[in-house]
Amino acid sequence: MFASRYDTVLHQFFADKSKSPADYTGADVVAFVDSPASGNRGRADSSNSKPPSKGTRYNRFYALRDFYSYAADMFITVDGEQQRLLTVKPPTEGITLSEHPQKEKHHCVRTIRNCAI
């Protein structure tokens, strides 16, 4: 994925400045991945909303998955102590993308053991 698209996906997903990345849930990820495409390269046009293409869904999901994977493996120093940057289970964990979204209630499907939606 191009860096600018990755950056755009992360900015769109983390638009709520009152939430930290640790506050997002699997349901938030599913809602974002399956949200209507804005069209016109990111310029929202509510009159022309359409379901996201397979490519858009994959780009969104894999950008989030990669971000959370990176954050889960990153250590930072706080008050002289090493700690993980992400201290909760990544909300992308257990989510897979359906190949046939029109047949699913949610385009993203969680495994039964991790079902939170």
Stockholm file with secondary structure:
# STOCKHOLM 1.0

chainA/1-117         MFASRYDTVLHQFFADKSKSPADYTGADVVAFVDSPASGNRGRADSSNSKPPSKGTRYNRFYALRDFYSYAADMFITVDGEQQRLLTVKPPTEGITLSEHPQKEKHHCVRTIRNCAI
#=GR chainA/1-117 SS CCHHHHHHHHHHHTCCTTSCGGGCCHHHHHHHHTSCBCCGGGCCCGGGCBCCCHHHHHHHHHHHHHHHHHHHHCEEEETTEEEESCCSCCTTTTEEECSCGGGSSSSEEECGGGCCC
#=GC SS_cons         CCHHHHHHHHHHHTCCTTSCGGGCCHHHHHHHHTSCBCCGGGCCCGGGCBCCCHHHHHHHHHHHHHHHHHHHHCEEEETTEEEESCCSCCTTTTEEECSCGGGSSSSEEECGGGCCC
//
